[in-house]
Amino acid sequence: MLEHYYRELLNFCARTVKDRDAAADVVQESYARVLAIQRSSVPISEPRALLYQTARNVMVDQHRRGLLRRHDDLNAMAEADHPAMPAHLEPHALVASAQAIEVYMATIEALPPRCREAFILHVLEGLSQAEIARRMGTSVSMVEKHIARGRLECRASQRLLQGISVTTGALQEK
């Protein structure tokens, strides 16, 4: 019953994909899918419509797969033309990031113990100032002061880091 739609469907697909061989592949895949449906004992009331819709779906799937796979062969490209590594994965960025973490950790460690505790509870653990005050047995006002001091020290460290990276960048350019 489906066989007499073959030529018609092949011509339709060939006009759409503009390649007779690719169209034949689409038709073959469409027939395989429709025959699988037919074998599963699902009644097909409009076989021609199902074939055409299935062929459209197959063409869309192939087009999407083609878009995903479309890329330049890196081996055929000159090394200078290779895509750049994301900036955050560049070796100098990784070193700078590790240095920044060390500086921030040293800054936090240098805070007075109660100040450090309040700052860590707020910034790293996300506790509210009231929760920290209850936990530490102090006033909310004191917790606010501890957190403010921690932030000021971290901002000073950040300015120091920015000064180092600007200086390092200037040295690298020379």
Beta strands, then each sheet from edge to edge (+ up, - down):
end
